[in-house]
């Protein structure tokens, strides 16, 4: 089944997320040591058909690449070499850690568990991937045009009378 992989790459750890087969939902998958991420992805690709990588790219508030972008650039070269046939999309990763913390709080995760940086990394990867997939589905437009519904079907709608 086709899968899109989201990656939040850092100097020490990389969060990994995966899409469902339809490319609608992102799920946090794993946090891997950055030195082992290519090996992990190769093993994952043996069982699943990876059709795209979405990699979080660190940028400053002014949109310029941040200092951490250098590490991601090195990773992107390794990724392209290991998976030359799989396209890579860069996704702005600003605020993903903040959003990940918010998701953990909203999900009822205990404070002790929220301090686990590995959880933040894989949830950040899911946020990066979900943002990409949401934009793709929004640009595709609705599956049908609601204005093209024949009058014979739309006249069947009834309304309750107010008393």
N, C-alpha and C positions, 0 to 999 in steps of 0.2 A: 504494500500500500504506500502511496505517496505521502511523504512527510516533509515538513519544513522545520528546520532546526533554528532556534534562536539561541544566541550566545552573548553572555555578558562577560567579556574577557577582562581579566585583571592580571597584574604581575604575579600574584600568588595562586589565585583561584579563578576558575571560569564557571559561571552558572550556565546550565544548559536547559533549554525548554524545547518542547516538541508540539507540533500541531496535531490535531486529529486528522484522520484521512481526508476529510472534506475541506480542510484548511479554514475552519471556522473558529475553533477554540485552541488556545495555547495552554499547555500544562507544564508546570515546573517539573523537571526530570531529575537532575543531578547537579552536584557541585563537584568539580574535578580539579585536581592540581593542574595549573596551567601547563606545566612541563609534560603532562600526559594527555592533553586534550586531543591532539591529532590521533593518537593511538586509540583513544576512547571513541572518537567519531568514526574511525575506520571500522572498528568492531561493531558499532551501532549500524553502520551502513551495510554490513553483511546481512542483516536481517530485515532491514527496512529500505525502501527506495527513497533516498534523500533527494528532493528536487530543488532545494534552495537552502542557503544559509542566510540568516538575517543576523548581522553582527552589530551590537551596540557600539557606536563611535563616540568617544568622549570629546565634547566641544565646550568651550567657554560660553558665557552668556552673550558675548558678541558674535558667536557663531564660528569663531576661529578654533582650530584643533587645540585641545588642551595638552599639557605635558604628557599625560597618560596615553595620548594618541600614538606616540612613538612605539609603545609596546604593542598596541593593537595593529599598527602597520606591519610590524615583524610577524605577528600572528597571521595576518591576512596573506602575506607571501607564503607562509607555510601551508595555509589552508588551500590556496590556489594550486600549489605544487601537489598536494596530496589528493585534491579533488578537482582536477582541471575542467571536468565536464559539468560541474555544479555551479550555477550562478550564485553570486554573493551580493546581498543588498546591505548597505550601511544604514543604520537607523540611529538617529539622535538619541543618546542615552541620558540627557539631562533630566534630573529629577527622578530617575527610576528607583534609586535607593530610597528616596523619600516616599514614593508611591508604594514601594514594597513594604516599608515599615507601616504605612497606613493600612495596607491590605492585611497585614498580620494583626494589627490592633482590631480592625473591623471584623476579622475572622475569629477573634476571641483568643488569640495566642497569648500565652502567659509572658510576662515581662522577661523572665529568665530565658525563655525560648527565643524571644525576639532579639536577644543579644548574640545569637548564633549567626555569625557572618555568612556561613554557608547557606542558611535559609534565605538570607537577603539576596545573595548572588543568584540563586536559582529562581526566586520569585521575580527579581529584576529581569532575568532572561525571558521569563514568561510575559512580563509587561512589554518588553521590547518587541517580542514576536507578535503579541496580540495587537499592538499598535500598527505594525506593518499589515497584518491580515485585515484589520478593520478598515484601513485606508484602501486596500485592494478591493474589498467588497463594496465600499462606498463609491469608488470610481467605476465599478461595474454597473451601477444603477440598479433599479428594482427589477425583479425577475419578470414582471409584467407591467404594462401600462394601465393603471386603474381607470384612465379616461377612455380606454378602448373597450370597456365592458359594454356589451349590447344593452340597449334600453330595456329589452324584454327581461333581462336579468336584474337590472337595477330597480325596476318598478316593483319587485317583489318585497322590497324593504318596507316594513310597516313601523309606524310610530305609535306609542301610547298617547292617548289624549290626556291632557292635564285636567284635573278637576278643580 
